[in-house]
């Protein structure tokens, strides 16, 4: 990925293969530490891993009505072929995480930290990332209903071949955020922090700028006639 006018690409590396022990995920408890495990869950159940620590783990085909990883630490974790209705992960830390393909109804990662993560081939209704910190994150081939990022901090975040119906970037702080590969639908909200232009750190195509002209005009108080 080449740099263009100061734009920096996410710094990512694929997860290595691990020698993993098969573990029944339904028996895990909150605040538990799990290393080098392949976690399997019962179909359409619930999993509560709040404040757990997962390191070098694989979660293949998690099909859950509810997954809770509030305050958990996920380090070098791969989740594939996911089918999760509701995922609570507020205040969690994700580092070197690969998520997708699959579908998620709603994901709450507000106040969380996501570093060096790839989200690919995911269909998701709602992502709450308000006040979260994202750095070196790639979204690729994703279909998103609503993406909420108010007061979030984004550094080296890139969208490739993605769509989003509603995008909220109010008071977000952006640096090298590449939305050229993101098709934005009906609603786009943005406002700047004190002393900073509202679009600073965002990179878009001229065509996107033209499509978003009414939103940009409202942001600077311009009336289009």
C-alpha positions as a Markdown table, in Angstrom:
| # | Residue | x | y | z |
|---|---|---|---|---|
| 1 | Unk | 0.0 | 0.0 | 0.0 |
| 2 | Unk | 1.7 | 3.2 | -1.1 |
| 3 | Unk | 1.6 | 6.4 | 0.8 |
| 4 | Unk | -0.3 | 9.2 | -0.8 |
| 5 | Unk | 0.1 | 12.8 | 0.4 |
| 6 | Unk | 0.9 | 11.7 | 4.0 |
| 7 | Unk | -1.6 | 8.9 | 4.1 |
| 8 | Unk | -0.2 | 5.9 | 6.0 |
| 9 | Unk | -1.5 | 2.4 | 5.6 |
| 10 | Unk | -2.4 | 0.1 | 8.6 |
| 11 | Unk | 0.6 | -1.8 | 9.9 |
| 12 | Unk | -0.6 | -5.4 | 9.9 |
| 13 | Unk | 0.8 | -8.9 | 9.8 |
| 14 | Unk | -1.1 | -12.2 | 9.4 |
| 15 | Unk | -1.5 | -14.3 | 12.5 |
| 16 | Unk | 0.8 | -17.3 | 12.6 |
| 17 | Unk | -0.4 | -20.8 | 12.9 |
| 18 | Unk | -0.7 | -22.1 | 16.4 |
| 19 | Unk | -0.7 | -25.6 | 18.0 |
| 20 | Unk | -3.9 | -25.4 | 19.8 |
| 21 | Unk | -5.7 | -27.5 | 22.5 |
| 22 | Unk | -9.4 | -28.2 | 21.9 |
| 23 | Unk | -11.4 | -26.4 | 24.7 |
| 24 | Unk | -15.1 | -26.4 | 25.4 |
| 25 | Unk | -15.9 | -22.7 | 25.4 |
| 26 | Unk | -19.2 | -23.3 | 27.2 |
| 27 | Unk | -17.2 | -24.2 | 30.3 |
| 28 | Unk | -15.1 | -21.1 | 30.5 |
| 29 | Unk | -15.9 | -18.5 | 33.1 |
| 30 | Unk | -15.4 | -14.8 | 33.4 |
| 31 | Unk | -11.9 | -13.5 | 34.3 |
| 32 | Unk | -10.4 | -16.7 | 33.1 |
| 33 | Unk | -7.0 | -16.8 | 31.2 |
| 34 | Unk | -6.8 | -19.1 | 28.2 |
| 35 | Unk | -3.7 | -19.6 | 26.1 |
| 36 | Unk | -3.3 | -21.5 | 22.8 |
| 37 | Unk | -6.8 | -22.9 | 22.6 |
| 38 | Unk | -9.4 | -23.7 | 20.0 |
| 39 | Unk | -12.6 | -22.7 | 21.6 |
| 40 | Unk | -15.9 | -24.3 | 20.5 |
| 41 | Unk | -19.3 | -23.2 | 21.7 |
| 42 | Unk | -22.7 | -24.9 | 21.7 |
| 43 | Unk | -25.0 | -23.7 | 18.9 |
| 44 | Unk | -27.2 | -20.7 | 19.6 |
| 45 | Unk | -26.1 | -20.5 | 23.2 |
| 46 | Unk | -24.6 | -17.7 | 25.3 |
| 47 | Unk | -21.0 | -17.2 | 26.3 |
| 48 | Unk | -19.8 | -14.9 | 29.0 |
| 49 | Unk | -16.0 | -14.2 | 29.0 |
| 50 | Unk | -16.1 | -10.8 | 30.7 |
| 51 | Unk | -12.6 | -9.7 | 31.8 |
| 52 | Unk | -11.1 | -12.9 | 30.5 |
| 53 | Unk | -7.6 | -13.0 | 28.8 |
| 54 | Unk | -7.5 | -14.9 | 25.5 |
| 55 | Unk | -4.0 | -15.3 | 23.9 |
| 56 | Unk | -3.2 | -17.1 | 20.7 |
| 57 | Unk | -6.7 | -18.6 | 20.4 |
| 58 | Unk | -8.9 | -19.6 | 17.6 |
| 59 | Unk | -12.7 | -19.4 | 17.7 |
| 60 | Unk | -14.0 | -21.2 | 14.6 |
| 61 | Unk | -17.7 | -21.0 | 13.7 |
| 62 | Unk | -19.1 | -19.3 | 16.9 |
| 63 | Unk | -22.8 | -19.4 | 16.5 |
| 64 | Unk | -24.2 | -17.6 | 19.5 |
| 65 | Unk | -27.2 | -15.6 | 20.5 |
| 66 | Unk | -25.1 | -13.6 | 22.9 |
| 67 | Unk | -21.3 | -13.2 | 23.4 |
| 68 | Unk | -20.0 | -11.0 | 26.2 |
| 69 | Unk | -16.3 | -10.1 | 26.4 |
| 70 | Unk | -16.6 | -6.9 | 28.4 |
| 71 | Unk | -13.2 | -5.7 | 29.6 |
| 72 | Unk | -11.6 | -8.8 | 28.1 |
| 73 | Unk | -8.1 | -8.9 | 26.6 |
| 74 | Unk | -7.9 | -10.6 | 23.2 |
| 75 | Unk | -4.3 | -11.0 | 21.9 |
| 76 | Unk | -3.6 | -12.8 | 18.7 |
| 77 | Unk | -7.1 | -14.2 | 18.4 |
| 78 | Unk | -8.8 | -15.4 | 15.2 |
| 79 | Unk | -12.7 | -15.6 | 14.9 |
| 80 | Unk | -13.9 | -17.1 | 11.7 |
| 81 | Unk | -17.3 | -18.0 | 10.1 |
| 82 | Unk | -19.0 | -16.1 | 12.9 |
| 83 | Unk | -22.8 | -15.9 | 13.5 |
| 84 | Unk | -23.4 | -13.8 | 16.6 |
| 85 | Unk | -26.6 | -12.0 | 17.3 |
| 86 | Unk | -25.4 | -9.7 | 20.1 |
| 87 | Unk | -21.8 | -9.1 | 21.1 |
| 88 | Unk | -20.9 | -7.0 | 24.2 |
| 89 | Unk | -17.3 | -6.0 | 24.3 |
| 90 | Unk | -17.3 | -2.6 | 25.9 |
| 91 | Unk | -14.0 | -1.5 | 27.4 |
| 92 | Unk | -12.2 | -4.5 | 25.9 |
| 93 | Unk | -8.7 | -4.6 | 24.4 |
| 94 | Unk | -8.2 | -6.3 | 21.0 |
| 95 | Unk | -4.6 | -6.7 | 19.7 |
| 96 | Unk | -3.7 | -8.6 | 16.6 |
| 97 | Unk | -7.3 | -9.9 | 16.0 |
| 98 | Unk | -8.7 | -11.3 | 12.8 |
| 99 | Unk | -12.5 | -11.2 | 12.6 |
| 100 | Unk | -14.6 | -12.7 | 9.8 |
| 101 | Unk | -16.1 | -13.7 | 7.6 |
| 102 | Unk | -19.6 | -14.1 | 8.9 |
| 103 | Unk | -22.3 | -11.9 | 10.4 |
| 104 | Unk | -23.0 | -10.1 | 13.7 |
| 105 | Unk | -26.2 | -8.4 | 14.6 |
| 106 | Unk | -24.7 | -5.8 | 16.9 |
| 107 | Unk | -21.3 | -5.2 | 18.4 |
| 108 | Unk | -20.6 | -2.9 | 21.3 |
| 109 | Unk | -16.9 | -2.0 | 21.5 |
| 110 | Unk | -17.4 | 1.5 | 23.0 |
| 111 | Unk | -14.5 | 2.7 | 25.2 |
| 112 | Unk | -12.4 | -0.2 | 23.9 |
| 113 | Unk | -9.0 | -0.4 | 22.3 |
| 114 | Unk | -8.4 | -2.1 | 18.9 |
| 115 | Unk | -4.9 | -2.4 | 17.6 |
| 116 | Unk | -3.6 | -4.3 | 14.5 |
| 117 | Unk | -6.9 | -5.9 | 13.6 |
| 118 | Unk | -8.4 | -7.1 | 10.3 |
| 119 | Unk | -12.2 | -7.3 | 9.9 |
| 120 | Unk | -13.1 | -9.0 | 6.6 |
| 121 | Unk | -16.1 | -10.3 | 4.9 |
| 122 | Unk | -18.4 | -9.3 | 7.8 |
| 123 | Unk | -22.0 | -8.4 | 7.6 |
| 124 | Unk | -23.0 | -6.4 | 10.7 |
| 125 | Unk | -26.0 | -4.4 | 11.6 |
| 126 | Unk | -24.6 | -2.0 | 14.2 |
| 127 | Unk | -21.1 | -1.3 | 15.6 |
| 128 | Unk | -20.7 | 1.0 | 18.6 |
| 129 | Unk | -17.2 | 2.4 | 18.8 |
| 130 | Unk | -17.8 | 5.6 | 20.6 |
| 131 | Unk | -14.9 | 6.9 | 22.6 |
| 132 | Unk | -12.9 | 3.8 | 21.4 |
| 133 | Unk | -9.2 | 3.9 | 20.2 |
| 134 | Unk | -8.5 | 2.3 | 16.9 |
| 135 | Unk | -5.0 | 2.0 | 15.3 |
| 136 | Unk | -3.8 | -0.1 | 12.4 |
| 137 | Unk | -7.2 | -1.5 | 11.5 |
| 138 | Unk | -8.4 | -2.8 | 8.1 |
| 139 | Unk | -12.1 | -3.3 | 7.2 |
| 140 | Unk | -12.3 | -5.3 | 3.9 |
| 141 | Unk | -15.4 | -6.5 | 2.1 |
| 142 | Unk | -17.7 | -5.5 | 4.9 |
| 143 | Unk | -21.4 | -4.5 | 4.8 |
| 144 | Unk | -22.3 | -2.3 | 7.8 |
| 145 | Unk | -25.7 | -0.9 | 8.8 |
| 146 | Unk | -24.7 | 1.7 | 11.3 |
| 147 | Unk | -21.1 | 2.6 | 12.4 |
| 148 | Unk | -20.9 | 4.9 | 15.4 |
| 149 | Unk | -17.6 | 6.6 | 16.1 |
| 150 | Unk | -18.4 | 9.7 | 18.2 |
| 151 | Unk | -15.3 | 10.9 | 20.2 |
| 152 | Unk | -13.3 | 8.0 | 18.9 |
| 153 | Unk | -9.6 | 8.2 | 18.0 |
| 154 | Unk | -8.6 | 6.6 | 14.7 |
| 155 | Unk | -5.1 | 6.2 | 13.4 |
| 156 | Unk | -4.2 | 4.3 | 10.2 |
| 157 | Unk | -7.7 | 2.9 | 9.6 |
| 158 | Unk | -8.6 | 1.8 | 6.1 |
| 159 | Unk | -11.8 | 0.6 | 4.4 |
| 160 | Unk | -11.6 | -1.5 | 1.2 |
| 161 | Unk | -14.7 | -2.5 | -0.7 |
| 162 | Unk | -17.1 | -1.7 | 2.2 |
| 163 | Unk | -20.5 | -0.2 | 2.5 |
| 164 | Unk | -22.1 | 1.6 | 5.4 |
| 165 | Unk | -25.7 | 2.9 | 5.6 |
| 166 | Unk | -25.1 | 5.3 | 8.5 |
| 167 | Unk | -21.7 | 6.8 | 9.6 |
| 168 | Unk | -21.3 | 9.0 | 12.7 |
| 169 | Unk | -17.9 | 10.6 | 13.1 |
| 170 | Unk | -18.9 | 13.5 | 15.4 |
| 171 | Unk | -16.0 | 14.7 | 17.5 |
| 172 | Unk | -13.8 | 11.9 | 16.2 |
| 173 | Unk | -10.0 | 12.4 | 16.0 |
| 174 | Unk | -8.7 | 11.0 | 12.7 |
| 175 | Unk | -5.2 | 10.4 | 11.4 |
| 176 | Unk | -4.6 | 8.6 | 8.1 |
| 177 | Unk | -8.2 | 7.3 | 7.9 |
| 178 | Unk | -8.8 | 6.1 | 4.3 |
| 179 | Unk | -12.5 | 6.0 | 3.4 |
| 180 | Unk | -11.9 | 5.8 | -0.4 |
| 181 | Unk | -13.1 | 2.2 | -0.4 |
| 182 | Unk | -16.2 | 3.0 | 1.7 |
| 183 | Unk | -19.6 | 3.6 | 0.1 |
| 184 | Unk | -21.6 | 5.8 | 2.5 |
| 185 | Unk | -25.4 | 5.6 | 2.4 |
| 186 | Unk | -28.2 | 7.8 | 3.7 |
| 187 | Unk | -26.6 | 9.4 | 6.8 |
| 188 | Unk | -23.2 | 10.9 | 7.5 |
| 189 | Unk | -22.6 | 13.0 | 10.6 |
| 190 | Unk | -19.4 | 14.8 | 11.4 |
| 191 | Unk | -18.2 | 17.6 | 13.6 |
| 192 | Unk | -14.7 | 18.7 | 14.7 |
| 193 | Unk | -13.0 | 19.0 | 18.0 |
| 194 | Unk | -12.0 | 22.5 | 19.2 |
| 195 | Unk | -9.2 | 23.9 | 17.2 |
| 196 | Unk | -9.3 | 21.2 | 14.5 |
| 197 | Unk | -11.1 | 21.1 | 11.1 |
| 198 | Unk | -13.8 | 18.4 | 11.2 |
| 199 | Unk | -12.4 | 16.5 | 8.3 |
| 200 | Unk | -8.7 | 16.6 | 9.2 |
| 201 | Unk | -7.1 | 13.2 | 8.8 |
| 202 | Unk | -9.8 | 11.8 | 6.5 |
| 203 | Unk | -8.8 | 10.7 | 2.9 |
| 204 | Unk | -11.6 | 10.5 | 0.3 |
| 205 | Unk | -12.0 | 10.6 | -3.5 |
| 206 | Unk | -13.2 | 13.7 | -5.3 |
| 207 | Unk | -16.4 | 11.8 | -6.2 |
| 208 | Unk | -17.1 | 11.1 | -2.5 |
| 209 | Unk | -16.5 | 14.7 | -1.7 |
| 210 | Unk | -19.1 | 15.7 | -4.3 |
| 211 | Unk | -21.6 | 13.2 | -2.9 |
| 212 | Unk | -21.1 | 14.4 | 0.6 |
| 213 | Unk | -21.2 | 18.1 | -0.3 |
| 214 | Unk | -24.6 | 18.7 | 1.5 |
| 215 | Unk | -23.2 | 17.3 | 4.7 |
| 216 | Unk | -20.0 | 19.2 | 4.4 |
| 217 | Unk | -21.9 | 22.4 | 3.8 |
| 218 | Unk | -23.9 | 22.0 | 6.9 |
| 219 | Unk | -20.8 | 21.4 | 8.9 |
| 220 | Unk | -19.3 | 24.8 | 8.0 |
| 221 | Unk | -22.6 | 26.6 | 8.1 |
| 222 | Unk | -23.0 | 27.0 | 4.3 |
| 223 | Unk | -26.4 | 27.2 | 2.8 |
| 224 | Unk | -26.8 | 25.6 | -0.7 |
| 225 | Unk | -29.4 | 27.2 | -2.9 |
